[in-house]
């Protein structure tokens, strides 16, 4: 177990929330996913699990924007959003039948990766500012 691990429990699998997925990949790429269930983390934040229809890999997206990876025993750990995108889409274009406009899908994926990188940099910058405030700087 790692200090950053967070426990989570399944709370429901009846009412999907697509917004966390839209926030990371946009609405165009969301069609490649199935919503699976909702988890509540020990800090009260809800996480939605989405499975890619070709790669069978999961996004675990928190309603506060964090990407998480599932660990055995009902544990989760935060993951860089861009890394999450790379892991979920790895090899998708070799597994599934090609979409009608492969170039458009690749462009949407590049946009999602850029948005994820910008958001990650923004969160890191905000954490630095908050740390400076706590340390009286």
Order of alpha helices (4+ residues) and beta strands (2+ residues): beta-alpha-beta-beta-beta-beta-beta-alpha-alpha-alpha
